[in-house]
Amino acid sequence: MRERFLLFIILSCLGVFLYVFQNYVNTTVGFVILCVCMVTYGLYSIAATKYQKRKLKKHPPVVNENYKPFVSIMIPAHNEESVIANTVENILQIDYPAFEIIVIDDRSSDDTAAVINELASKYKNLKALIRDKDAFPGKSAVLNDALKIADGEAILVFDADATVEPDFLNKLVPNLEPADVGAVQARKIIRNKDVNFLTRCQNNEYTLDTYLQVGRDAVKGAVELRGNGELIKRQALEDIGGWNNYTITDDLDMSTRLHIKGWDVRFCPEACVYEEGIIYVFPLFRQRRRWLEGTIRRYLEYSGEAIKSKKMSLRARLDMGIYITQFIMPLWFMMELVSRITKFVMDKTDFHNVLWSSLIVSAVVGVGFILAIRYSLRRYDLVPRLSALKQAFETTVYFLIIWFPMELFICGKILFCKKDMNWGKTAHGLVMEEETKQDSRQLQEV
């Protein structure tokens, strides 16, 4: 109810703001001001990143080789019989002196539990946790249960389809040593990015996120956890009371609560975790729907605590405020568009004059977005210039198709529907199934 009320207030204020600007100033002016703030902050992040890079090159950080905390690696699994064994076998190859693996079966209806038990009997440093069928649902509840049997000073969370290089923990762990750091997030990469248009755009989306997270890290902003490849200090985890069982995005919820409690969250682009991209449209919409709903709900839920917190840094607070505008801007544009069209229909106003200024500003924002994606692809994926530009344009179209209508849907859901815990589980192993089918067809042809 509180989230619904806050969202209603925000939308009402945005509507009043639009009315005042349209009738007494010019809405485009307000839109430009918002864009200028975002661009200014973006340039500040780029400058901070370059400064940090030069500083580290001039004075390389001294890695404390003695800092090797015992790490409990948690891998929740729900109906993951097709991928969980490969994931565990890969994680076991990590070159790190002190770690355990806890694989949790979360009420699976397939043979996931049997596969996990077989793995536990095979490897000494692997624990199996089989949850009861009537256990509380959700990834957060799974991780809270696993925490009770975990021995680690730090907790590393992987998705059931994750794969990493053997030096993953040696790259990630040093970032967790400072006393004020509560968690570190690794870079996520789509393993099957070349399968189709959707997987390519998902990987480009992740690469853009890497660019943004690196910038947020450089300015000591509100870096966010991404669920897969997140390393959390046990002390910080206990300080915030573990995972929130009543959220559909455990990672984003935890990120905000850590910042409110004064913990710093770092980003480590050198440590990479590979995951399976979604190859079909409907499952992709389900996943992104959960991500966006969880993002908006946590901002609404924790806005008061973030404002009142005496431990949350000013930089993290400002950074969080800037990033909230990425959800306000699409709403603003769509409300502006509806308002302009209504005014044209009702008052017979010159459609050319009332609409084109907003469209031009939006086009400029779109170009800036394309350039940001292109820079990310060139910087982190080493994509050739022309290919990077083409993929940046494709990914921008992908964002418009996925995120704009999705935001309207989620706002409507929060306002008019009861909150549910349907977190839209992502199906894994689809790529393996497609490869198997393709191999079968080739054998039949032979």
Rosetta blueprint (number, residue, H / E / L):
1 M L
2 R H
3 E H
4 R H
5 F H
6 L H
7 L H
8 F H
9 I H
10 I H
11 L H
12 S H
13 C H
14 L H
15 G H
16 V H
17 F H
18 L H
19 Y H
20 V H
21 F H
22 Q H
23 N H
24 Y H
25 V L
26 N L
27 T H
28 T H
29 V H
30 G H
31 F H
32 V H
33 I H
34 L H
35 C H
36 V H
37 C H
38 M H
39 V H
40 T H
41 Y H
42 G H
43 L H
44 Y H
45 S H
46 I H
47 A H
48 A H
49 T H
50 K H
51 Y H
52 Q H
53 K H
54 R H
55 K H
56 L H
57 K H
58 K H
59 H L
60 P L
61 P L
62 V L
63 V L
64 N L
65 E L
66 N L
67 Y L
68 K L
69 P L
70 F L
71 V E
72 S E
73 I E
74 M E
75 I E
76 P E
77 A E
78 H L
79 N L
80 E L
81 E L
82 S L
83 V L
84 I H
85 A H
86 N H
87 T H
88 V H
89 E H
90 N H
91 I H
92 L L
93 Q L
94 I L
95 D L
96 Y L
97 P L
98 A L
99 F E
100 E E
101 I E
102 I E
103 V E
104 I E
105 D E
106 D L
107 R L
108 S L
109 S L
110 D L
111 D L
112 T H
113 A H
114 A H
115 V H
116 I H
117 N H
118 E H
119 L H
120 A H
121 S H
122 K H
123 Y L
124 K L
125 N L
126 L E
127 K E
128 A E
129 L E
130 I E
131 R L
132 D L
133 K L
134 D L
135 A L
136 F L
137 P L
138 G L
139 K H
140 S H
141 A H
142 V H
143 L H
144 N H
145 D H
146 A H
147 L H
148 K L
149 I L
150 A L
151 D L
152 G L
153 E L
154 A E
155 I E
156 L E
157 V E
158 F L
159 D L
160 A L
161 D L
162 A L
163 T E
164 V E
165 E L
166 P L
167 D L
168 F H
169 L H
170 N H
171 K H
172 L H
173 V H
174 P H
175 N H
176 L H
177 E L
178 P L
179 A L
180 D L
181 V E
182 G E
183 A E
184 V E
185 Q E
186 A E
187 R E
188 K E
189 I E
190 I E
191 R L
192 N L
193 K L
194 D L
195 V L
196 N L
197 F H
198 L H
199 T H
200 R H
201 C H
202 Q H
203 N H
204 N H
205 E H
206 Y H
207 T H
208 L H
209 D H
210 T H
211 Y H
212 L H
213 Q H
214 V H
215 G H
216 R H
217 D H
218 A H
219 V L
220 K L
221 G L
222 A L
223 V L
224 E L
225 L L
226 R L
227 G L
228 N L
229 G L
230 E E
231 L E
232 I E
233 K E
234 R H
235 Q H
236 A H
237 L H
238 E H
239 D H
240 I L
241 G L
242 G L
243 W L
244 N L
245 N L
246 Y L
247 T L
248 I L
249 T L
250 D H
251 D H
252 L H
253 D H
254 M H
255 S H
256 T H
257 R H
258 L H
259 H H
260 I H
261 K L
262 G L
263 W L
264 D E
265 V E
266 R E
267 F E
268 C E
269 P E
270 E E
271 A E
272 C E
273 V E
274 Y E
275 E E
276 E L
277 G L
278 I L
279 I L
280 Y L
281 V H
282 F H
283 P H
284 L H
285 F H
286 R H
287 Q H
288 R H
289 R H
290 R H
291 W H
292 L H
293 E H
294 G H
295 T H
296 I H
297 R H
298 R H
299 Y H
300 L H
301 E H
302 Y H
303 S H
304 G H
305 E H
306 A H
307 I H
308 K H
309 S L
310 K L
311 K L
312 M L
313 S L
314 L H
315 R H
316 A H
317 R H
318 L H
319 D H
320 M H
321 G H
322 I H
323 Y H
324 I H
325 T H
326 Q H
327 F H
328 I H
329 M H
330 P H
331 L H
332 W H
333 F H
334 M H
335 M H
336 E H
337 L H
338 V H
339 S H
340 R H
341 I H
342 T H
343 K H
344 F H
345 V H
346 M H
347 D H
348 K L
349 T L
350 D L
351 F H
352 H H
353 N H
354 V H
355 L H
356 W H
357 S H
358 S H
359 L H
360 I H
361 V H
362 S H
363 A H
364 V H
365 V H
366 G H
367 V H
368 G H
369 F H
370 I H
371 L H
372 A H
373 I H
374 R H
375 Y H
376 S H
377 L H
378 R H
379 R H
380 Y H
381 D L
382 L L
383 V L
384 P L
385 R H
386 L H
387 S H
388 A H
389 L H
390 K H
391 Q H
392 A H
393 F H
394 E H
395 T H
396 T H
397 V H
398 Y H
399 F H
400 L H
401 I H
402 I H
403 W H
404 F H
405 P H
406 M H
407 E H
408 L H
409 F H
410 I H
411 C H
412 G H
413 K H
414 I H
415 L H
416 F H
417 C L
418 K L
419 K L
420 D L
421 M L
422 N L
423 W L
424 G L
425 K L
426 T L
427 A L
428 H L
429 G L
430 L H
431 V H
432 M H
433 E H
434 E H
435 E H
436 T H
437 K H
438 Q H
439 D H
440 S H
441 R H
442 Q H
443 L H
444 Q H
445 E H
446 V L
